[in-house]
Amino acid sequence: MRYAKLGLNGEILNLIQVADADCQDAEGNFNNTIGLQFLENVFPTTLFVPVLSTSVGVAEIGGTWNDTDNVFVSIKPYPSWTFNNTSGKWEASTPNPDPDNFNDPYFWNEENQTWSQK
């Protein structure tokens, strides 16, 4: 199980993988509380947040944990973008013209605040 190690203001300082055996109860069931207790025994003065498959946003070093909205906030890609706490994604002022295209033919032009073709 993975946990985000937090610093001041919820900054993600590190991502730590804890062995399955250290996150299980006596019956072998996974339990976030047991994993957190394990980490608190190893790092007694450090705050951790579990990174779950159901977590909103992306947990990455240099990003932050928003405790109010329970969302991981990744590093801001462009100064003009705003963060959507519901989706956990950064958004441009203008939506990408083809967001579902795996070979995305567009890139964000910060200077013009528009999407341009590659």
ChimeraX attribute file (.defattr): number of C-alpha atoms within 10 A of each C-alpha:
attribute: neighborCount
match mode: 1-to-1
recipient: residues
	/A:1	17
	/A:2	19
	/A:3	22
	/A:4	24
	/A:5	21
	/A:6	21
	/A:7	15
	/A:8	9
	/A:9	10
	/A:10	20
	/A:11	19
	/A:12	24
	/A:13	16
	/A:14	17
	/A:15	18
	/A:16	15
	/A:17	13
	/A:18	15
	/A:19	11
	/A:20	14
	/A:21	14
	/A:22	17
	/A:23	20
	/A:24	16
	/A:25	14
	/A:26	7
	/A:27	6
	/A:28	10
	/A:29	11
	/A:30	16
	/A:31	14
	/A:32	20
	/A:33	13
	/A:34	15
	/A:35	24
	/A:36	19
	/A:37	15
	/A:38	15
	/A:39	21
	/A:40	14
	/A:41	10
	/A:42	10
	/A:43	12
	/A:44	10
	/A:45	9
	/A:46	12
	/A:47	16
	/A:48	24
	/A:49	20
	/A:50	19
	/A:51	20
	/A:52	12
	/A:53	7
	/A:54	6
	/A:55	13
	/A:56	18
	/A:57	23
	/A:58	17
	/A:59	25
	/A:60	18
	/A:61	16
	/A:62	15
	/A:63	19
	/A:64	24
	/A:65	25
	/A:66	15
	/A:67	11
	/A:68	6
	/A:69	10
	/A:70	15
	/A:71	21
	/A:72	26
	/A:73	25
	/A:74	20
	/A:75	14
	/A:76	15
	/A:77	12
	/A:78	14
	/A:79	8
	/A:80	13
	/A:81	16
	/A:82	14
	/A:83	15
	/A:84	13
	/A:85	16
	/A:86	11
	/A:87	11
	/A:88	17
	/A:89	19
	/A:90	19
	/A:91	17
	/A:92	19
	/A:93	11
	/A:94	11
	/A:95	10
	/A:96	17
	/A:97	13
	/A:98	12
	/A:99	11
	/A:100	8
	/A:101	9
	/A:102	7
	/A:103	8
	/A:104	13
	/A:105	14
	/A:106	16
	/A:107	12
	/A:108	17
	/A:109	12
	/A:110	13
	/A:111	7
	/A:112	8
	/A:113	14
	/A:114	16
	/A:115	18
	/A:116	13
	/A:117	11
	/A:118	8
